[in-house]
Amino acid sequence: MATSSALNSFPLHRLAIALIAGGVSVHAGAQSTTSAAAPATASANTSSSAQATSPALPSVVVKGTSEAPVMAGGFGDTPVAKLPIQASIVTAEQLTDRGLFSIAGLTLLDASVGDSYNSAGYVSYLKIRGYDLDNRFNYRRDGLPINAETALSLANKSSLEVIKGTTGIQAGTSAPGGLVNLVVKRPTVELTSVRLGVSERGTIESAMDWSHRFGDGHGNDKAFGLRVNIEAAKLRPELRDADGNRWMMAVAGDWRVTRDTLVEAEVEISRQSQPSQPGFSLLGDKLPDAKSIDPRINLNNQSWSQPVVFEGRTASLRVQHQLSADWKLQAHAAIQRLVNDDRLAYPFGCTAGDGTYYPSTYCPDGTFDQYDFRSDNEHRNSDALDLSAQGKLNFLGIEHQVSTGVLFSRYKSRLQGQAYNWAGTGNIDGTLPTVADPTLGSTNTDRTERSTEFYFRDAMQFSAQWQGWLGVRHTRLDRESFKVNVPTGESDEATSYRQSVTTPWLGVSYAIDPQLLAYASWGEGVESAVAPNLPIYVNAGRPLAAIRSKQWEIGLKSGSRTVDWSINYFDISKPATNDVPVVVGGEDRLESRIDGKQNHRGVEAQADLKWSGGGLMVSGMKLHARRDGSADATLNGLKPTNVPETVLKLQARHSAGIPGLELQAGVVYEGKRMVVPDNSVAIPSWTRLDLGARYEQNVGRQLLIWRVGVDNVTDRRAWRESPYQYGHVYLYPLANRTWRASVEWVL
């Protein structure tokens, strides 16, 4: 545990529960002098732009996404259905209905979003369009960059935005799959919502969402707004030996200084403590039968295992000023402070009884080498300042909607020595004890990264039907790194480098009719990558050459009150990285290198059908992903690991004939995934069915929302994903059948 942190006291978990109860009591006592509040689900789904410009108006329930803008898209209030990119918006209500409380929940809702080493109790890792997202560069919070190497709380988020494809105009450096933006809940109309939920083996979750507007004493009774979100949970998942807890407290406020000036500020603190889950693996060269594996077994079940602890503090300040009817200025600053204790009884490879070493898998008999891994007191600090202007102008008879600005960002990681020590032999039944060795004998890598990004975006209206789109971002990087805990007499291998990259983007769209849009786009993205920071790498934490990706895309989009749909074809190519085995000093090591090219092209289709009393959301992706140009000719033409070719996801809801009752269903189908780079082993396809119900009950002027659900109804046994990382095969099983229930009280 990070003893230097101010957030490491578990009683705060109980304090959060007490504050939730206290908030209910205070509000209940004031009911005689206040009007009834709007439903919580309405406030959670109101777009942030609408809240900013009209904070006193009633909130609006957004059932579809065609008319909702994408904050991180960079084109202001332009609705999703009118943009020449693919993006989706997942509301807080959708997440709550499905019982999802982490970023990894997106993998159940959007066919383009997949798992990429999603371990219980750990950081959420995603892939979009088959490419792994970089948790340091592919995440935003209200449009500003954040570090996602932590457990990100969703309790105070109104929605999650997913932008698909290269994001060179939204981010200076980022992986090409896409971008995830977390939209923070802001003050709205009078609101108090309290939720209590139970699930699994006794997980208990509670949350409060409270919002109020105040007068300034000068005739404006809505000048100030305040919103408070509190969450606390005692975690007892179906996965054994993974009990933990989490809590979050957040406050957001706004001040309408004048009719044209809005100031918004918010702060969030959070903590999660829970043992994480190592993956299973191949047994030699054989794929174990998923039906014979109990998905509740946690290989991190040693008596000396310790929880992973994520602590975070985030704050932001945003000032918007309307210069005129057409022009607006904005200054937006944020800071993020993360402290992590990363610990694991870590299975890696296997030394068999006959001396045979399996570097990438477990032994055929189910045993493995287990290591004591600890990296405590990891500090990661991020700062960002964005200064921008956006507005409309007419030039050469063409109407332009432009936005331009500069983003200054800084990232600093300060780590200490880490333990990575052999602890003994374990097995996949979790029955063999091993011996702890917490000696901090391995080096670590500290980094300091600064960037300045100049950007310009222009949406040009050529005619009633034709529109052109232009974007460009110029990024200047300055990065340094050095090793810590280096033995006396050895070099800290300090490095320093600078890069300047420009990422353009072009698009054109044609309105076939007011509801149907055809578009084409082309763009670039850049990654500035480093080798994984593990002792097994000879270049651990060292920078690689800049990796430039390119994408072109064509599609059709339609949005109306009854149905939103789109279909598109994309082609993304980028240089590939590979872990190449090397021998150093007689030891088997790895070197991370740029090696050949990876190309992903595919078809995406999605539709959101809405009717009175119900709806159906369905998305699908057919992906053709291949590698080429590798120095290892045997890899050329093969599929990348852990990437399914076919994905289908469905969410249905319909009124059951009883007033207030809605039945829900979710279906996920994922095709087979390659397990090893030579494609000799694959995990089969699988289908998962989830069922749920929601019942809204009016009690006087108050509202009760009851939710129940069963995930993986058929108790399907399958390998959910097969990440290949650090030169090693991992297998994660589908979670077994689980249940959940909650009640939300809206005052």
N, C-alpha and C positions, 0 to 999 in steps of 0.2 A: 504494500500500500504506500502511496506517495505521502509521506509524513509532512512534507512541506506545503501541501495543499490545504486550503481553508475549507474544502468541501468534503472532507473524508469522514464526517461523523454520521453514522447511520441514524441517530435520533432525528435527523432532518427528514427522513422518510416518514416517521410518525408525525412530525410537525406538519408535513404537507397534508396528511389526512385530517389533522385537527383543524387546519386552516380551511379545508374544504367544508367540514362540518360547521365551522364558525361562520363561513360565508353564507351558508344556507340560513342559519339562525338570524344573522343580521338582516338579510334581505326579507325573510319571512316577517320579521318584526316591522318592516317598513311597507308591507303590502297595502295597508290601509290608506297610504298617502300617495301611492304610485299606481300607474296604470299597468295593465298586464303586459308582459314582455312578449316580443316576437319569438317564434320557434328558433331553437338553436341551430337547426339545420339550415334555416334561411340565412342566418348571419354567416355561417361557416362557408357558404357558397357564393357570397356576394363578392364580385371582383374588387381587387384592391384599388383600382383606379376609380371605381364608382364610390368607394368609401372615402377616397381622398377629396373628390370634388363635391360631394353632397353628403357630408357625414350625418346630417339630420334627417335624411329621407328614410322611409321604411326600407328594410332589406328585401332583396329579391331572390327567390329560389331559382337557381340555374339548373335545369334538368338536362340540358345538352351543352355542347361546347362550341357550336358554330358561331354564336354571337359573342363569345367570351374572348378577350384579347389574351395574348401570351406575353407576359411581362418580360421574359428573358429573350423573346424573339428579336427585340430591338426596333420594331416598327410601330411603337406607340399603341394606340387603341384599335389597330386593324384586327378584325376578327380572324380566328383560326381559318374559317372557311374561305377567306379572301387572300391568304398568304401563300406564296409559292414554295412552301416547305411543309413537311409533315410534323405535326405536333399533337399532343393529347394533354388534356387537363383532367386530373383525378381529384375530386373534391373530398373534403373531410368527411362528408356524409357517406360517400361510397366506401371510404376506408373503414369507418366505424361499423357500417352494415356488415362488412366482411371480417370484422375483428382483426384488422391489420394495424400494427403500431410501429412498424419499422419500414425503412426504404425498400427492403427486400420484398415487401408486399406487392410492389409494382409488377413483380414477375407473374402474378396471378391475373393481372388485369389487362395487359397490353402484349400482343403477340410479338412485337418487336423487342421487348425487354425480357432478358433471360438471366438465369443464375450464373454467377461467376465466382464460385467459392463462397457460398453463403452458409456460414457456420453459426449455429445457435450460440447466443451470448457474445457474438463478436461483431466486427464491422460488417456492414452490408456491402457486398460487391455485385455490380450489375454489368451486363453487356447489353448493347443496343445494336441491332442489325449484325449481330455476331461478333462485334468488337468489344473488348473489355474497356470499361471506363476507367479513367485514372482518378482515384479518389482525391488527389491533390489539386486537380485542375478541371474536372468535368462537373463540378457542383457549384450551384449558386444559391444565394439566400436573398430574396428580393432583388435579384439581378446582380448582386455583388459576389465575388469569388469567396468561397469558404473551403476549408479543409474537411473532407469527409472521412478521415481516418479516425473515426469515433462513432459512438452510438448517437445518431441524430434523433432527437425527440420530435414527434409529429403532433403532440398535444396542443401546441399553439400555432399550428399551420392550417390555413384555410384551404390550401390546395397544393398539389404537386404538378409541376409542368414538365413534360418530357418533350424535348426537341430532338428530332431524329436526323442523323446524317452529320457530315462535317460541320463544325461550328466555328470556323475561322473568323467570322465577323462578330460572333458573340463572345469569343474567348481568345486570348492571345496564343496560348498553347493548350492543347487538349487532344485527347484520343478521338478518333474520327467517328465513333459510333453515334454520339449524341451528347446531350446536356440535360441535367436534372436541376430544376429550380424549385426551391421551397418558398412558398408565399406565406408570410407571417400574418396572423389574424390581427386586425386593427380595430380600434373602437368603432362601434356601430350604435344602433338604437338600444334602448334599455333591454338588458338581457341577463338572466341568470340560468345557468344550466348545470346540473350535477348528475354525474353518471357513476354507477357502481356496477362492476362486472366480475364474474367468476368464470373460470375455465380450467381445463386440464385436470391435474391432480390436486387442485386447490389454489391456483393462481387467483389473486384478488387484486383488482385494479379499480382505482377511483380517480375522478377528474372533476374539476370545476372550471366553468367558463363564465366570466362576469364582465359586463360592459355597462357603462353609464356615461351620460353627457351632462356637463355642468355649464352654468352661465358665468359670464365674466363681470357681472355687476354693472354693466353699461348697456343693458338692453338686449344683448345677444345671449340667449339662454342655452345655446348649443356651442359656445366657443371652444370649450375644452372637452376632450374625450379621454376615457380611461378604460383599459381592458386588462383583466387579470386572468391568467390561466395557471392552474395548479394540477399536477398529476402525481400520483404515487401508486406503486404496485409492489406487491410481494409475489415473487415469481416461483412457481412450483410446476415446471413443465413436465410433459410426458417423458421427455428425455431425462434419464436418471442422472443423479450427481450433478445437476445443473441448477440447483435452487439459487435464487438471488433476489435482488431488489433494484428498483429504479425510482427516481423522482425528478420532477422538473417544476420550476417556478418561473413565470414570465409576466412582465408588465409592459404594456404598450400604451402610449399616450399621444395625443395630438392637440394642437393649438392653432385655431384659425385666427391668425394675428390680424389680418384684414381680409377683405373679400378676395384678394388676389394672392395672399401668402399663407401657406400651410407649413407648419413645423411638426414633424413626427419623430418620436424617439421610442426606443424599446430596449429591453434588457432581458436576458434569459440565462438561468443557471440550471445545470442538470448534473445528475450522477447516476451511473449504472454499474452495479457490481454483480457479476455472474460468471461461473466457470464456462468456458467455451467448449466446443465439440471438435475433436480431430476427425478427419475422414477415415473411412475404411480404404482398402486398396486391393489391387490384384493379388492373388496368391500365386507367386511365381509369374507364369504367363497365363494363368487361368482366371476367368471372371467368376467370382463367387455368385451363387444363386441368391438373388435378393430375397427370395421367399424363405431362405434358411437363416437370414440375418434378422435379429431383433432390432428394429430401428430405435428402440429406447436405450440401447447400450451406448454408454459414453466412454470412449477409450481414455478420457481424461478423468479417470476415477481413482487415482492413486491417493493414498492417505495424505501425501504431501502436496497434492494439487491445490492451487490457490486460484481465486477468481480473477478474471480480467476486470479492471476498473477503468471506467471512462468518466472523466470529469470535464465539464465544459462551461465556459462563460462567454457570452456573446452580447454585444450591444451595438446599436446603430442609431444614427441621426440623419434625417432626411429633411431638406428644406426645398420647397417648390414655390416658385414665384411666377405668376402669369403676367408677362410683360404686356400682352395685348390679346385680342381674341385669337390670334394665330400663333403666338410665340410664348414658350415657357422655358424658364431656366430651372436647373435642379443641381443641388449639391447633396451627395449621398456618401456618408462615411460609415465604416463598420470596423470593429475589432473582434477577434476571436482568440480565446486562450484555452488550450486543451492540455490536460495532464492525463497520461495513460500509464497504467501498470499492465503490461502484456505478459501473461504467464500461461504456460501449457506443459502438461506431460505429453511430449511431442513424439509420436511414432514417425520414424523416417528410415526406410530401407530395412534390411535384415541380414544378419550373419547366421547362416544355417549351421547345424551341428557338424557338418562335414567341412566347414570352412568356406563354403561358397557364399559370396556376398551378392545380395540383390539390391542395387543402388536405387532402383525406381519403384520397387514393389515390396510387399511383405513376403515372407517365406511360404512355400507351398503348404506347410503344416499350420499356417495361421499365426505364426509368431512374428515379432518385429523388434527392431532396436528402438528403445524408448530413450528420449533425451529430456533433461530438465532444462526447459527454456524459460528465461526470465529477462525482461527488459523493463525495469521499474523507473518511475519518475521521468517519463518521456514528456518533454515540453514542446508543444508546437504552437507557435504564435502567428497569426495572420492579421494584416491590416490592409484596408482598402479605402481609397477615396476616388469617387467618380464625379467629375464636373461636366455637365452636359447642357446642351440647348437643343430644342426641337420646335419645329413649326412648319408653316406653309409659305411658299412663295411662287410667283409666276415668272418664268424665264423663257424667252423665245416662244411664247404661246403655249408652253407646257407647264402644267401644275405640278409642283414638287412638294412632297412631304419629307422633310429632311430631319436628321438628327446627327449631331456631331459632338465630340467631347474627348476627354482624356481620362484614363484610369491609371492611377498609381497604386501599386500593390507591393506588399512585402511579406515574405514568409520566412520564418526562422525555426529550425528544429534544434533543440539542445537535448542530447541524450547522454547516457552514461554507459559504462561497460555493461555487457550483457552476459548471461549464462547460457551456454549451449553445450551441455555436458551429458555424456552417456550415463544413463541411470539403470540400465539393465534390459532384460527381455520381457516384453509384454505379449499378449495375444488378443485375438479379435473377440474372445469371450469376456474379456475384461477381468480375468481371474488371477493373473500373475502379478504379484507385488514387485515393485522396483524401489530403488533407493535414491533419495534426493541428493543432488549435488548443486547447490546454488552459487558455486564459485563464479565470480564475475571475471572469467578468464578470456572472454572474446571482445574484440574491438567493436566499436559502433561508429556511425558517421554523422557528424553534425553538418547542417546545411544552412546557408543564408541565400535567399533568392529575392531579387528586386526586379520589377518590371514596370515599364511605362508604355502604355498602349494608347495610340491615337486612332480614333475611328470616325468613319463617315458612312451614313446610310441614306439612301434616297429612293423614295417610291414615286415614280413618274407616271402621270395620267396622260397618255397620248390621245385617247379618245374615250368614248363611253364604254368601249369593249377592251381596248388594249391598254396594258399597263406594264411599265418596265421597272426593274428592281436592280439596285446597285449597292454594293457594300464593300468596304475595304478597311482593314485594320493593320496598322504598322506597330510592331511590338519590338521593344528593346529590352533584352534580358541581361542581367548581371548576376552570375551565380558562383558561389564559393562553397567548398566542402573540405573537411579535414577529419581524420580519424581520431577517436578518443579511446582511452584505456589501452594505449599502445605500450607494449613492453619497452623497458628502458633500452636505449640504443637503437631502436627501430624508428623509421620515419613515420610521421603522421599522414604522409601522402596528400598534403594539401593541394587542392586544385582551384583554379579560378578561370572562368571563361565568360565571354560576352558574345551574344548573338543578336542580330537584327533580322527580323522576318516580316514579310508582308503577305497577308492572306486576303485575296480578292474573292468576291462572290457576285454572280450575275443571275438574273432571272427575268422571265417574261411570262405574262399571264393574259388570257383572253376570256372574257365573260361571254360564254355561249348564250346564256340568258341570265336574268338576275340571280338565279340560284345555282347555276352550273358554271364552273371555272375549269379551264384547261391551263396547264402551266408547264414550264421547263426551267431548270436551273442548273448552274455549274458553280462549284466552289472548291476552295482548298482549306486545309487545316494543317497545323504543325504540332508535333510533339517534341519536347526537349527531355529525353528520357535518361534515366540513370539505371545502373545495374541493381538488382535486388540487394537489400542490405542484410545479407546473411553470410556467416563465415565461410560457407561452402563455395562462395564466389571469389575468384581471384581479383575481380574488379568491383567488389561490393561497394555500392554507393557512388560509383564513378560515373561521370556523364558519358552518354553515347552521342554520336552525331545527330543533328536535327533530322527528324523523320517527317517528311512532307506527304500528306495524303490528299487525294483528289476525288471528287464525286460529281457525277451528273445524274439528273433525275427528271422524269416526266410523269405527269399525273393528271387526274380528273378529281375535282372536289365539288361537293354539293352540300348546302346547308339550308334547312327550313325548320319550321316549327314541329314538323312530324318526323323528319328523318335527316340525319347527317350521314354522308357516306363519302368515301374516297377510295381511289385505287391508284397505285403508282408503281413505277419501275425505277430502281436505283442501281448504280454501279459505283463502288468505292474501291480504290486501290491504295496501298501504302507499303512502304518497306517493312519487312517482317523482322522480328528479333528472334533469336534462338539461343538456347542454353547449350553451349558446345562443351563436351567433356574434355578436360585437359588434365595432365599429370604434373603436379608441382611438388618437388621434394619427395617424390615417391608416393604422394597422396593423390587420390582421385578428387578433382575439383571441377568446378564449372566456370565458364566464361560467357557472360552475356554479350552477344554480338548482333549487329544488323546483318541479316542473312536472307537475301532473296526478297520476294514480294508476296503480299497477301491480297487477294482480290475477292470481294464480296459483292455479288449482284443478285437481285431478287425482286419479288413482287410482294407488295403489302396491300391488304384490303381491309377496310374497317367500316362499320356501319353502326349507327345509334338510332334505333327505331323507337318512337315515342307514341303512345296512344293513351286514351283516357283510362286510367287505372293500371297502367303497366308500361313496360318497355323491354327492349332487347338490345344489348350491346355485344357486338361480335367483332373480332379482329383475327386476321390470319396472315402468315408470312411464309413464303416459299423461298428459300435461300440457297444459292449456289456459291459456296465458299471454297476456294482452292489456294494452295501455295505454289510458287514457281520461282525459279532462279536461285534455289538454295545451293550452297556449296556441297551439301549432301544430296546428290542427284536422286537418291531413293525417296526423298520427301517431295519432289516436284510432282505436281498434279494431284497431290493428296489433299484430303480435307483437314482443316484445323481441328484440334481436340476441343471437346466440350461445346460444340456448336450444332444444334439440331437443324436439319434441313427443312422440316415442316413443323409449324406451330399453329395451333388454333385455340382461341380463348373466347369464352362466352359467358355473359351475365344476363340473367333474365329476372324480371320481377313482374308480378301481376296481382291485382286485388283478388281476394278469395271469396268475395260475396258478402263477407261480414264487414261492416263499416270500420275502417281504420286498419284492417288486416291486409298485409301484403306478403305473399310468398315469394321466395327468392331461390335462385339456383345458379351455381357457377360450375363451368366445365373447363378443364385445361387438358389439351392434348399436345404432347411434345414427341417428335420423331426421334430416331436413334441418334446417339452422339458417339463420335470416335473417342476412344480412351487413350490411345497412345499415338505418337506422331506418325508411325508407319502404317496406321490404320488397320493393324492386324486384329484389334479387339474393339468392339463397340458395345455400348449398353443399349438394350432394346427400347422401343417407344413405350410410352405409358399414357394413361388417361386417369384423371382424378375428378371426382364429383363432389361438390359441396352443396349443402342445402341449408336454408335459413328462413326465418320469418321475422316480420316487423309488425308491431301492433301499436297504433297511436290511440291513446285513451284520454279523453278530456275529463278533467276533474275540476269543476267550476271554471275558473279562468286559467287554470294550470293545465299542463300537458304532460302525460307520461308516455314515454316511448320504450316499449319492451322489445328486446331483440334476443333471438335464440338461433343457434346454428350448430351444424355438425360438419366438420371438414373431413375430407377423405371418407365419405360415407361407406364405401365398400371395403374399407381397410386395405386398399391396394398396396401390395408390396412391390417396389421397383427401385432401381437406382435413379434418383432425381437428376443428378448431374455428375460430371466426371472431370473436375478441374485437373489440369496437368501443370503443376507449378514446382519451381525449384528442381526441375528434372525428376519429379516424382509424380506417380499416379495417385489420385485421391478419388474416392467414391462416397457420395452422400445419399442416404436412402430417403425416400418419401417418408414424411412423418406419419405415424399410425393414426387411426381414427381418433379425432379429438372433438370435444364439445365446448360450447361457450354460451353464456347467457349474460344479459345486462339489462339494466333499467336506467333510463335517463329522465330526469325530472326537470322540466322547463317551467320556471316560475314567471 
